[in-house]
Amino acid sequence: MRNTHHWNGLPDRLADPGRRRVLVLSAAAAASLIAGATLPVPASVATSVPLSPSEIVAALPKARWGWMVELMVLRELPADRARAEAILHAAIDLDLDPSATWRRKPALRLYDLRAALAAPADRLALADLVESRSNDADLMARAVRWRDPTRSRPSRPWRTSLTDGTPLSIEIGPA
């Protein structure tokens, strides 16, 4: 009888990377993110003419739109936090736009990223924006949490993945 690790031809130590290897991969992914490598920039966005944040967000492909915005914001964050937040704000405005019928449900991770980047007063403004323009139950529940002054988000890494599936973990904090 064969061992179970032979089904894929990998020894056991490579089949389960473990926490240490994932942390090393995450650090490498974060370094490549900060260096500006391996992140997708659609051809419609990569032009020589400077685009406004709302034009950038509108030019992104509709498939996996929220994830593309998230990666773009994380790419811009180390170099220009104000531009990254402007892109994120433009994406949230588009996400809340009732005429954007291609969006069936809100991109919740974008709202969570905005709340993670925001100071307490900005989280209140985000809650006001969501409550005035949305009726989605998940967003409304988040807005209640953003309003609660006793809830403070501890600083922890933001986790996502790159286009090739490499896990990405980057430390972000409020402004």
Contact map, one row per residue, 1 for C-alpha under 8 A:
1110000000000000000000000000000000000000000000000000000000000000000000000000000000000000000000000000000000000000000000000000000000000000000000000000000000000000000000000000000
1111010000000000000000000000000000000000000000000000000000000000000000000000000000000000000000000000000000000000000000000000000000000000000000000000000000000000000000000000000
1111111000000000000000000000000000000000000000000000000000000000000000000000000000000000000000000000000000000000000000000000000000000000000000000000000000000000000000000000000
0111111000000000000000000000000000000000000000000000000000000000000000000000000000000000000000000000000000000000000000000000000000000000000000000000000000000000000000000000000
0011111111110010000000000000000000000000000000000000000000000000000000000000000000000000000000000000000000000000000000000000000000000000000000000000000000000000000000000000000
0111111111100000000000000000000000000000000000000000000000000000000000000000000000000000000000000000000000000000000000000000000000000000000000000000000000000000000000000000000
0011111111000000000000000000000000000000000000000000000000000000000000000000000000000000000000000000000000000000000000000000000000000000000000000000000000000000000000000000000
0000111111000000000000000000000000000000000000000000000000000000000000000000000000000000000000000000000000000000000000000000000000000000000000000000000000000000000000000000000
0000111111100000000000000000000000000000000000000000000000000000000000000000000000000000000000000000000000000000000000000000000000000000000000000000000000000000000000000000000
0000111111110110000000000000000000000000000000000000000000000000000000000000000000000000000000000000000000000000000000000000000000000000000000000000000000000000000000000000000
0000110011111110000000000000000000000000000000000000000000000000000000000000000000000000000000000000000000000000000000000000000000000000000000000000000000000000000000000000000
0000100001111111000000000000000000000000000000000000000000000000000000000000000000000000000000000000000000000000000000000000000000000000000000000000000000000000000000000000000
0000000000111111100000000000000000000000000000000000000000000000000000000000000000000000000000000000000000000000000000000000000000000000000000000000000000000000000000000000000
0000000001111111100000000000000000000000000000000000000000000000000000000000000000000000000000000000000000000000000000000000000000000000000000000000000000000000000000000000000
0000100001111111100000000000000000000000000000000000000000000000000000000000000000000000000000000000000000000000000000000000000000000000000000000000000000000000000000000000000
0000000000011111110000000000000000000000000000000000000000000000000000000000000000000000000000000000000000000000000000000000000000000000000000000000000000000000000000000000000
0000000000001111111111000000000000000000000000000000000000000000000000000000000000000000000000000000000000000000000000000000000000000000000000000000000000000000000000000000000
0000000000000001111111000000000000000000000000000000000000000000000000000000000000000000000000000000000000000000000000000000000000000000000000000000000000000000000000000000000
0000000000000000111111100000000000000000000000000000000000000000000000000000000000000000000000000000000000000000000000000000000000000000000000000000000000000000000000000000000
0000000000000000111111110000000000000000000000000000000000000000000000000000000000000000000000000000000000000000000000000000000000000000000000000000000000000000000000000000000
0000000000000000111111111000000000000000000000000000000000000000000000000000000000000000000000000000000000000000000000000000000000000000000000000000000000000000000000000000000
0000000000000000111111111100000000000000000000000000000000000000000000000000000000000000000000000000000000000000000000000000000000000000000000000000000000000000000000100000000
0000000000000000001111111110000000000000000000000000000000000000000000000000000000000000000000000000000000000000000000000000000000000000000000000000000000000000000000000000000
0000000000000000000111111111000000000000000000000000000000000000000000000000000000000000000000000000000000000000000000000000000000000000000000000000000000000000000000000000000
0000000000000000000011111111100000000000000000000000000000000000000000000000000000000000000000000000000000000000000000000000000000000000000000000000000000000000000001110000000
0000000000000000000001111111110000000000000000000000000000000000000000000000000000000000000000000000000000000000000000000000000000000000000000000000000000000000000001111000000
0000000000000000000000111111111000000000000000000000000000000000000000000000000000000000000000000000000000000000000000000000000000000000000000000000000000000000000000011000000
0000000000000000000000011111111100000000000000000000000000000000000000000000000000000000000000000000000000000000000000000000000000000000000000000000000000000000000000000000000
0000000000000000000000001111111110000000000000000000000000000000000000000000000000000000000000000000000000000000000000000000000000000000000000000000000000000000010001111000000
0000000000000000000000000111111111000000000000000000000000000000000000000000000000000000000000000000000000000000000000000000000000000000000000000000000000000000000000011100000
0000000000000000000000000011111111100000000000000000000000000000000000000000000000000000000000000000000000000000000000000000000000000000000000000000000000000000000000000000000
0000000000000000000000000001111111111100000000000000000000000000000000000000000000000000000000000000000000000000000000000000000000000000000000000000000000000000000000000000000
0000000000000000000000000000111111111110000000000000000000000000000000000110000000000000000000000000000000000000000000000000000000000000000000000000000000000000000000000000000
0000000000000000000000000000011111111000000000000000000000000000000000000010010000000000000000000000000000000000000000000000000000000000000000000000000000000000000000000000000
0000000000000000000000000000001111111000000000000000000000000000000000000000000000000000000000000000000000000000000000000000000000000000000000000000000000000000000000000000000
0000000000000000000000000000000111111110000000000000000000000000000000000010000000000000000000000000000000000000000000000000000000000000000000000000000000000000000000000000000
0000000000000000000000000000000111111110000000000000000000000000000000000000000000000000000000000000000000000000000000000000000000000000000000000000000000000000000000000000000
0000000000000000000000000000000110011111000000000000000000000000000000000000000000000000000000000000000000000000000000000000000000000000000000000000000000000000011000000000000
0000000000000000000000000000000010011111100000000000000000000000000000110010000000000000000000000000000000000000000000000000000000000000000000000000000000000000011000000000000
0000000000000000000000000000000000000111110000000000000000000000000100000000000000000000000000000000000000000000000000000000000000000000000000000000000000000000001000000000000
0000000000000000000000000000000000000011111011000000000000000000000000010000000000000000000000000000000000000000000000000000000000000000000000000000000000000000000000000000000
0000000000000000000000000000000000000001111111000000000000011000000000000000000000000000000000000000000000000000000000000000000000000000000000000000000000000000000000000000000
0000000000000000000000000000000000000000111111100000000000000000000000000000000000000000000000000000000000000000000000000000000000000000000000000000000000000000000000000000000
0000000000000000000000000000000000000000011111100000000000110000000000000000000000000000000000000000000000000000000000000000000000000000000000000000000000000000000000000000000
0000000000000000000000000000000000000000111111100010000100110000000000000000000000000000000000000000000000000000000000000000000000000000000000000000000000000000000000000000000
0000000000000000000000000000000000000000111111110000000000000000000000000000000000000000000000000000000000000000000000000000000000000000000000000000000000000000000000000000000
0000000000000000000000000000000000000000001111111100000000000000000000000000000000000000000000000000000000000000000000000000000000000000000000000000000000000000000000000000000
0000000000000000000000000000000000000000000001111100000000000000000000000000000000000000000000000000000000000000000000000000000000000000000000000000000000000000000000000000000
0000000000000000000000000000000000000000000000111110000000000000000000000000000000000000000000000000000000000000000000000000000000000000000000000000000000000000000000000000000
0000000000000000000000000000000000000000000000111111000000000000000000000000000000000000000000000000000000000000000000000000000000000000000000000000000000000000000000000000000
0000000000000000000000000000000000000000000010001111101100000000000000000000000000000000000000000000000000000000000000000000000000000000000000000000000000000000000000000000000
0000000000000000000000000000000000000000000000000111111100000000000000000000000000000000000000000000000000000000000000000000000000000000000000000000000000000000000000000000000
0000000000000000000000000000000000000000000000000011111110000000000000000000000000100110010000000000000000000000000000000000000000000000000000000000000000000000000000000000000
0000000000000000000000000000000000000000000000000001111111000000000000000000000000000010011000000000000000000000000000000000000000000000000000000000000000000000000000000000000
0000000000000000000000000000000000000000000000000011111111100000000000000000000000000000000000000000000000000000000000000000000000000000000000000000000000000000000000000000000
0000000000000000000000000000000000000000000010000011111111110000000000000000000000000010000000000000000000000000000000000000000000000000000000000000000000000000000000000000000
0000000000000000000000000000000000000000000000000000111111110000000010000000000000000010011000000000000000000000000000000000000000000000000000000000000000000000000000000000000
0000000000000000000000000000000000000000000000000000011111110000000000000000000000000000000001000000000000000000000000000000000000000000000000000000000000000000000000000000000
0000000000000000000000000000000000000000000110000000001111111000000000000000000000000000000000000000000000000000000000000000000000000000000000000000000000000000000000000000000
0000000000000000000000000000000000000000010110000000000111111100100110000000000000000000000000000000000000000000000000000000000000000000000000000000000000000000000000000000000
0000000000000000000000000000000000000000010000000000000000111111100000000000000000000000000000000000000000000000000000000000000000000000000000000000000000000000000000000000000
0000000000000000000000000000000000000000000000000000000000011111100000000000000000000000000000000000010000000000000000000000000000000000000000000000000000000000000000000000000
0000000000000000000000000000000000000000000000000000000000001111100000000000000000000000000000000000000000000000000000000000000000000000000000000000000000000000000000000000000
0000000000000000000000000000000000000000000000000000000000001111111100000000000000000000000000000000000000000000000000000000000000000000000000000000000000000000000000000000000
0000000000000000000000000000000000000000000000000000000000011111111110000000000000000000000000000000000000000000000000000000000000000000000000000000000000000000000000000000000
0000000000000000000000000000000000000000000000000000000000000001111111000000000000000000000000000000000000101100000000000000000000000000000000000000000000000000000000000000000
0000000000000000000000000000000000000000000000000000000000000001111111100000000000000000000000000000000000000000000000000000000000000000000000000000000000000000000000000000000
0000000000000000000000000000000000000001000000000000000000010001111111110000000000000000000000000000000000000000000000000000000000000000000000000000000000000000000000000000000
0000000000000000000000000000000000000000000000000000000010010000111111111000000000000011001000000000000000000100000000000000000000000000000000000000000000000000000000000000000
0000000000000000000000000000000000000000000000000000000000000000011111111100000000000001000000000000000000001100100000000000000000000000000000000000000000000000000000000000000
0000000000000000000000000000000000000010000000000000000000000000001111111110000000000000000000000000000000000000000000000000000000000000000000000000000000000000010000000000000
0000000000000000000000000000000000000010100000000000000000000000000111111111000000010000000000000000000000000000000000000000000000000000000000000000000000000000000000000000000
0000000000000000000000000000000000000000000000000000000000000000000011111111100000011011000000000000000000000000000000000000000000000000000000000000000000000000000000000000000
0000000000000000000000000000000010000000000000000000000000000000000001111111110000010000000000000000000000000000000000000000000000000000000000000000000000000000000000000000000
0000000000000000000000000000000011010010000000000000000000000000000000111111110000000000000000000000000000000000000000000000000000000000000000000000000000000000000000000000000
0000000000000000000000000000000000000000000000000000000000000000000000011111111110110000000000000000000000000000000000000000000000000000000000000000000000000000000000000000000
0000000000000000000000000000000000000000000000000000000000000000000000001111111111111000000000000000000000000000000000000000000000000000000000000000000000000000000000000000000
0000000000000000000000000000000001000000000000000000000000000000000000000111111110000000000000000000000000000000000000000000000000000000000000000000000000000000000000000000000
0000000000000000000000000000000000000000000000000000000000000000000000000001111110000000000000000000000000000000000000000000000000000000000000000000000000000000000000000000000
0000000000000000000000000000000000000000000000000000000000000000000000000001111111110000000000000000000000000000000000000000000000000000000000000000000000000000000000000000000
0000000000000000000000000000000000000000000000000000000000000000000000000001111111111000000000000000000000000000000000000000000000000000000000000000000000000000000000000000000
0000000000000000000000000000000000000000000000000000000000000000000000000000100111111100000000000000000000000000000000000000000000000000000000000000000000000000000000000000000
0000000000000000000000000000000000000000000000000000100000000000000000000001100111111110000000000000000000000000000000000000000000000000000000000000000000000000000000000000000
0000000000000000000000000000000000000000000000000000000000000000000000011101100111111111000000000000000000000000000000000000000000000000000000000000000000000000000000000000000
0000000000000000000000000000000000000000000000000000000000000000000000001000100011111111100000000000000000000000010000000000000000000000000000000000000000000000000000000000000
0000000000000000000000000000000000000000000000000000100000000000000000000000000001111111110000000000000000000000000000000000000000000000000000000000000000000000000000000000000
0000000000000000000000000000000000000000000000000000110110000000000010001000000000111111111000000000000000000000000000000000000000000000000000000000000000000000000000000000000
0000000000000000000000000000000000000000000000000000000000000000000011001000000000011111111100000000000000000100010000000000000000000000000000000000000000000000000000000000000
0000000000000000000000000000000000000000000000000000000000000000000000000000000000001111111110000000000000000000010000000000000000000000000000000000000000000000000000000000000
0000000000000000000000000000000000000000000000000000110010000000000000000000000000000111111111000000000000000000000000000000000000000000000000000000000000000000000000000000000
0000000000000000000000000000000000000000000000000000010010000000000010000000000000000011111111100000000000000100000000000000000000000000000000000000000000000000000000000000000
0000000000000000000000000000000000000000000000000000000000000000000000000000000000000001111111110000000000000110000000000000000000000000000000000000000000000000000000000000000
0000000000000000000000000000000000000000000000000000000000000000000000000000000000000000111111111000000000000000000000000000000000000000000000000000000000000000000000000000000
0000000000000000000000000000000000000000000000000000000001000000000000000000000000000000011111111001000000000000000000000000000000000000000000000000000000000000000000000000000
0000000000000000000000000000000000000000000000000000000000000000000000000000000000000000001111111001001001100000000000000000000000000000000000000000000000000000000000000000000
0000000000000000000000000000000000000000000000000000000000000000000000000000000000000000000111111100000001000000000000000000000001001100000000000000000000000000000000000000000
0000000000000000000000000000000000000000000000000000000000000000000000000000000000000000000011111111000000000000000000000000000000001000000000000000000000000000000000000000000
0000000000000000000000000000000000000000000000000000000000000000000000000000000000000000000000011111100000000000000000000000000000000000000000000000000000000000000000000000000
0000000000000000000000000000000000000000000000000000000000000000000000000000000000000000000000001111100000000000000000000000000000000000000000000000000000000000000000000000000
0000000000000000000000000000000000000000000000000000000000000000000000000000000000000000000001101111111000000000000000000000000000000000000000000000000000000000000000000000000
0000000000000000000000000000000000000000000000000000000000000000000000000000000000000000000000000111111100000000000000000000000000000000000000000000000000000000000000000000000
0000000000000000000000000000000000000000000000000000000000000100000000000000000000000000000000000001111100000000000000000000000000000000000000000000000000000000000000000000000
0000000000000000000000000000000000000000000000000000000000000000000000000000000000000000000000100001111111000000000000000000000000000000000000000000000000000000000000000000000
0000000000000000000000000000000000000000000000000000000000000000000000000000000000000000000000000000111111000000000000000000000000000000000000000000000000000000000000000000000
0000000000000000000000000000000000000000000000000000000000000000000000000000000000000000000000000000001111100000000000000000000000000000000000000000000000000000000000000000000
0000000000000000000000000000000000000000000000000000000000000000000000000000000000000000000000110000001111110000000000000000000000000001001000000000000000000000000000000000000
0000000000000000000000000000000000000000000000000000000000000000010000000000000000000000000000100000000011111110000000000000000000000000000000000000000000000000000000000000000
0000000000000000000000000000000000000000000000000000000000000000000000000000000000000000000000000000000001111111000000000000000000000000001000000000000000000000000000000000000
0000000000000000000000000000000000000000000000000000000000000000010001000000000000000000000000000000000000111111100000000000000000000000000000000000000000000000000000000000000
0000000000000000000000000000000000000000000000000000000000000000010011000000000000000001001100000000000000111111110000000000000000000000000000000000000000000000000000000000000
0000000000000000000000000000000000000000000000000000000000000000000000000000000000000000000100000000000000111111111000000000000000000000000000000000000000000000000000000000000
0000000000000000000000000000000000000000000000000000000000000000000000000000000000000000000000000000000000011111111100000000000000000000000000000000000000000000000000000000000
0000000000000000000000000000000000000000000000000000000000000000000001000000000000000000000000000000000000001111111110000000000000000000000000000000000000000000000000000000000
0000000000000000000000000000000000000000000000000000000000000000000000000000000000001001100000000000000000000111111111000000000000000000000000000000000000000000000000000000000
0000000000000000000000000000000000000000000000000000000000000000000000000000000000000000000000000000000000000011111111100110010000000000000000000100000000000000000000000000000
0000000000000000000000000000000000000000000000000000000000000000000000000000000000000000000000000000000000000001111111000000000000000000000000000000000010000000000000000001110
0000000000000000000000000000000000000000000000000000000000000000000000000000000000000000000000000000000000000000111111100000000000000000000000000000000000000000000000000001111
0000000000000000000000000000000000000000000000000000000000000000000000000000000000000000000000000000000000000000011111111110000000000000000000000000000000000000000000000000011
0000000000000000000000000000000000000000000000000000000000000000000000000000000000000000000000000000000000000000001011111110000000000000000000000000000000000000000000000000011
0000000000000000000000000000000000000000000000000000000000000000000000000000000000000000000000000000000000000000000001111111000000000000000000000000100000000000000000000000000
0000000000000000000000000000000000000000000000000000000000000000000000000000000000000000000000000000000000000000000001111111100000000000000000000000000000000000000000000000000
0000000000000000000000000000000000000000000000000000000000000000000000000000000000000000000000000000000000000000001001111111110000000000000000000000000000000000000000000000000
0000000000000000000000000000000000000000000000000000000000000000000000000000000000000000000000000000000000000000001001111111111000000000000000000110000000000000000000000000000
0000000000000000000000000000000000000000000000000000000000000000000000000000000000000000000000000000000000000000000000011111111100000000000000000110000000000000000000000000000
0000000000000000000000000000000000000000000000000000000000000000000000000000000000000000000000000000000000000000000000001111111110000000000000000000000000000000000000000000000
0000000000000000000000000000000000000000000000000000000000000000000000000000000000000000000000000000000000000000001000000111111111000000000000100100000000000000000000000000000
0000000000000000000000000000000000000000000000000000000000000000000000000000000000000000000000000000000000000000000000000011111111100000000001110110000000000000000000000000000
0000000000000000000000000000000000000000000000000000000000000000000000000000000000000000000000000000000000000000000000000001111111110000000000100000000000000000000000000000000
0000000000000000000000000000000000000000000000000000000000000000000000000000000000000000000000000000000000000000000000000000111111111000000000000000000000000000000000000000000
0000000000000000000000000000000000000000000000000000000000000000000000000000000000000000000000010000000000000000000000000000011111111100001100100000000000000000000000000000000
0000000000000000000000000000000000000000000000000000000000000000000000000000000000000000000000000000000000000000000000000000001111111110000100100000000000000000000000000000000
0000000000000000000000000000000000000000000000000000000000000000000000000000000000000000000000000000000000000000000000000000000111111100000000000000000000000000000000000000000
0000000000000000000000000000000000000000000000000000000000000000000000000000000000000000000000011000000000000000000000000000000011111110000000000000000000000000000000000000000
0000000000000000000000000000000000000000000000000000000000000000000000000000000000000000000000010000000000000000000000000000000001111111001100000000000000000000000000000000000
0000000000000000000000000000000000000000000000000000000000000000000000000000000000000000000000000000000000000000000000000000000000101111101100000000000000000000000000000000000
0000000000000000000000000000000000000000000000000000000000000000000000000000000000000000000000000000000001000000000000000000000000000111111100000000000000000000000000000000000
0000000000000000000000000000000000000000000000000000000000000000000000000000000000000000000000000000000000000000000000000000000000000011111110000000000000000000000000000000000
0000000000000000000000000000000000000000000000000000000000000000000000000000000000000000000000000000000000000000000000000000000000000001111111000000000000000000000000000000000
0000000000000000000000000000000000000000000000000000000000000000000000000000000000000000000000000000000001010000000000000000000001000111111111100000000000000000000000000000000
0000000000000000000000000000000000000000000000000000000000000000000000000000000000000000000000000000000000000000000000000000000001100111111111110000000000000000000000000000000
0000000000000000000000000000000000000000000000000000000000000000000000000000000000000000000000000000000000000000000000000000000000000000111111111000000000000000000000000000000
0000000000000000000000000000000000000000000000000000000000000000000000000000000000000000000000000000000000000000000000000000001000000000011111111100000000000000000000000000000
0000000000000000000000000000000000000000000000000000000000000000000000000000000000000000000000000000000000000000000000000000011101100000001111111110000000000000000000000000000
0000000000000000000000000000000000000000000000000000000000000000000000000000000000000000000000000000000000000000000000000000001000000000000111111111000000000000000000000000000
0000000000000000000000000000000000000000000000000000000000000000000000000000000000000000000000000000000000000000000000000000000000000000000011111111001000000000000000000000000
0000000000000000000000000000000000000000000000000000000000000000000000000000000000000000000000000000000000000000001000000011011000000000000001111111101000000000000000000000000
0000000000000000000000000000000000000000000000000000000000000000000000000000000000000000000000000000000000000000000000000011001000000000000000111111100000000000000000000000000
0000000000000000000000000000000000000000000000000000000000000000000000000000000000000000000000000000000000000000000000000000000000000000000000011111111000000000000000000000000
0000000000000000000000000000000000000000000000000000000000000000000000000000000000000000000000000000000000000000000000010000000000000000000000000111111100000000000000000000000
0000000000000000000000000000000000000000000000000000000000000000000000000000000000000000000000000000000000000000000000000000000000000000000000000001111100000000000000000000000
0000000000000000000000000000000000000000000000000000000000000000000000000000000000000000000000000000000000000000000000000000000000000000000000001101111110000000000000000000000
0000000000000000000000000000000000000000000000000000000000000000000000000000000000000000000000000000000000000000000000000000000000000000000000000000111111000000000000000000000
0000000000000000000000000000000000000000000000000000000000000000000000000000000000000000000000000000000000000000000100000000000000000000000000000000001111100000000000000000000
0000000000000000000000000000000000000000000000000000000000000000000000000000000000000000000000000000000000000000000000000000000000000000000000000000000111110000000000000000000
0000000000000000000000000000000000000000000000000000000000000000000000000000000000000000000000000000000000000000000000000000000000000000000000000000000011111000000000000011100
0000000000000000000000000000000000000000000000000000000000000000000000000000000000000000000000000000000000000000000000000000000000000000000000000000000001111100000000000011000
0000000000000000000000000000000000000000000000000000000000000000000000000000000000000000000000000000000000000000000000000000000000000000000000000000000000111110000000001111000
0000000000000000000000000000000000000000000000000000000000000000000000000000000000000000000000000000000000000000000000000000000000000000000000000000000000011111000000011111000
0000000000000000000000000000000000000000000000000000000000000000000000000000000000000000000000000000000000000000000000000000000000000000000000000000000000001111100000111100000
0000000000000000000000000000000000000000000000000000000000000000000000000000000000000000000000000000000000000000000000000000000000000000000000000000000000000111110000111000000
0000000000000000000000000000000000000000000000000000000000000000000000000000000000000000000000000000000000000000000000000000000000000000000000000000000000000011111111110000000
0000000000000000000000000000100000000110000000000000000000000000000000100000000000000000000000000000000000000000000000000000000000000000000000000000000000000001111111110000000
0000000000000000000000000000000000000111000000000000000000000000000000000000000000000000000000000000000000000000000000000000000000000000000000000000000000000000111111000000000
0000000000000000000000000000000000000000000000000000000000000000000000000000000000000000000000000000000000000000000000000000000000000000000000000000000000000000111111000000000
0000000000000000000000000000000000000000000000000000000000000000000000000000000000000000000000000000000000000000000000000000000000000000000000000000000000000000111111100000000
0000000000000000000000001100100000000000000000000000000000000000000000000000000000000000000000000000000000000000000000000000000000000000000000000000000000000000111111110000000
0000000000000000000001001100100000000000000000000000000000000000000000000000000000000000000000000000000000000000000000000000000000000000000000000000000000000011110011111000000
0000000000000000000000001110110000000000000000000000000000000000000000000000000000000000000000000000000000000000000000000000000000000000000000000000000000000111110001111100000
0000000000000000000000000110110000000000000000000000000000000000000000000000000000000000000000000000000000000000000000000000000000000000000000000000000000001111000000111110000
0000000000000000000000000000010000000000000000000000000000000000000000000000000000000000000000000000000000000000000000000000000000000000000000000000000000001110000000011111000
0000000000000000000000000000000000000000000000000000000000000000000000000000000000000000000000000000000000000000000000000000000000000000000000000000000000111100000000001111100
0000000000000000000000000000000000000000000000000000000000000000000000000000000000000000000000000000000000000000000110000000000000000000000000000000000000111100000000000111110
0000000000000000000000000000000000000000000000000000000000000000000000000000000000000000000000000000000000000000000110000000000000000000000000000000000000100000000000000011111
0000000000000000000000000000000000000000000000000000000000000000000000000000000000000000000000000000000000000000000111100000000000000000000000000000000000000000000000000001111
0000000000000000000000000000000000000000000000000000000000000000000000000000000000000000000000000000000000000000000011100000000000000000000000000000000000000000000000000000111
